[in-house]
Amino acid sequence: ADLIRFAPGKGVGLHTHVGAHILSVTKGTGTLIYVNERYPMFPGMIYLIPSNIPHAIEAETELVIIAIGNNHQPAGSESRLDIIK
């Protein structure tokens, strides 16, 4: 599991990775882009992201999430995710 913080206006672009994961929002607001749809992120929201499904996160305010996944790779690992250009 990782505790991930995004500054306002930051996030992670459209990407995929091996292994499903659960995103639990603990602070702030933002948007989850998932299968070409936009979903609000706010404290208490929990999302399941299946393996290899393109998704992105955009923070509106400081956004803090807990990411829990299987086949988990460390946050700094080059093999953690594949950015979609």
N, C-alpha and C positions, 0 to 999 in steps of 0.2 A: 504494500500500500504506500501511497505517496500523499503528502500534503502539498498542494500546488497553489501558488499565489500568482495572480495576474494583476498588474497595475492597471488603473483605468486606461482604456483605449488599447490595451495589449491583448494578447491571446495566442492561439496556435492556429495556423492555417489548415486547410483541408488536408487530412492525412488518414492513413490506415495503419494498423498494426495487428500482429498475430495475437490472439488471446482476447477473450471478452473482458469487459471491465464495467464496474459500477462507478458512476460519478455521483457524489453526494455534496450538495452545495451547503457550505457552513456560514458563508458571509458574502454579502455584496449581490450585485446583479449583472447579468450578461445574457448572451444568446448562445445556444447550442445549435449548430447547423448539422443536420442529420438527414440523409436521404433527400436532399434538396428541399427540406423544410426547416423553418426557424422555430425554435422553442425557447421560451423564457427560462432563465436560470435565476433563482432566488433562494434564500435560505429555506431548507426543508425539502427542496426538490431532489429527487433521486432519479437517475437515468441509467438504463442498461444499454451498453454499446456492444453489439456482437463483434466477433473477430472479423477483421478485414472489411469493415463497413466504413466508407469515407465519412469523416465528421470533422468539425472545427469548433473552436470556442472563441467568442469575442467578449471581452470584459467591458462593461459600461462604467462600473465603479470598481474599487478594489474587489476582486473576486477570489474567494478561497474555496477550494474543493478538495475532497478526499477522493482519490482514485484507487479502487481496489480491483485487482484483476488476476486472471490466471495466466500462466506463461509470462509472468511479470518480468520486465527488464528495468534496471535502474534508470532513474531520470536522466542521467548524463550519457547513457549508452547510445552509441551510433545505431545499434540494432533495435532501439525502442520503437521507432516509428518511421514510416515512409511518407514524405511530403508529396502531395499531388500537385503538380504544376499546372 
